[in-house]
Amino acid sequence: MELEDTGRLYERVSRDLAGRIAAGEYPVGQRLPAERALAQAYAVSRPTIREAIFALELDGLVEARMGSGVYVISRLPQEGEAVKNDIGPFELIEARRLIEGEACALAAARITDAEIEALAALVDEMRDADRLAAAEDADRRFHLAIARATQNSAMVAAVDMLWDARARSPQYQIMSGRAHAAGIGPRADEHARILDALRLRQPDLARAAMRDHLTQVLESVLAATEVQEMEQARARIEAHRLKYGTPA
């Protein structure tokens, strides 16, 4: 499918899907094509499709039903016009992986013993937190402390902006709500590995530890926001049963 070459990629996909919904191509009550099929049709990644679906959810056009799929629930946005979108959650994590990876490498060469100890205390906070909100607060302070350890004000501003965008993005809030419901929160062990690399003052090791951590974040939220289409799964099981003669 050809997309108008303006705006963020996921917004271009969501606008096209919204237009198809408004035109009745996908009527109310119908399930949208599977994520994989949409990704192939638009020649984009599955995370981009998921960001587009989040945007449609914010407009009240679709509803994600776990175990079933994504269904059209309205032809037009609930508020009469599309909600103003922000940075998509998956593109935000991608940017963080690149920028915070380099910040961590730079910090490894400049970090002080006092800053190391402060980071260790934040890892302990994450590990001991009895509330998700407390763990996430320690998580943010951990990442910003690493940025400050670079002694580069532009790097601090860039990392701070990314975390502000995370807090502001309505699509990120949808994604994080589902991740929280799945029991996903900051992992102290991953942050401890970043800390260990910083203690060694090894830039390459620190960069790799930060990138590995944010790759795990991406994979975790992708899994948490997956809308499994159980009808397709049942069809595959039935086909396997018929092919190999196994009992139902």
Buried (B, 14 or more C-beta within 10 A) or exposed (E): EEBEEEEBBBBBBBBBBBEBBBEEEBEEEEBBBBBEEBBBEBEBBBBBBBBBBBBBBBBBBBBBEEEBBBBBBBBBBEEEEBBEBBBBBBBBBBBBBEBBBBBBBBBBBEBEEEBBEBBBEBBEBBBEBEEBEBBBBBBBBBBBBBBBBBBBEEBBEBBBEBBEBBEEBBBBBBBBEBBBEBEBBBBBEBBBBBBBBBBEBBBEBBBBBBBBBBBEBBEBBBEBBBBEBEEEEEEEEEEEEEEEEEEE
